Amino acid sequence: MKSGLMKAKEVAQFLGISIRQLFNIRNSDKDFPGPIIIGKVNRWGRDEIVQYLENKSQA
């Protein structure tokens, strides 16, 4: 799997959810990885999202 930074749209597609749902999860789930803010742009680390999913599946 390719590592790197993903836009909100890419994270939502990766998770199979809408962008609105992504931001709802971000605000409601303290375990969800926060974005890296570059200027005014949010980016998420792909590896952090994968790790989050692995942790959720083990819980």
C-alpha positions, 0 to 999 in steps of 0.5 A: 500500500502506498504511504504518504499524505491524503486529502480529506476526499481521498481518506473518505474514499479509502474508508468508503464514507462521505467527507461529512462523515469523515469530519464527524468521525474526526470530531467524535472519535478521540482515537481517530488520527488528526490531520496534519495542517499545512497552511490551510489544508488538512492532510492525513497520513495513510499509515496512521489511517491504516493503523487506526483501522487495524486497532478498531478491528482488534477492539 
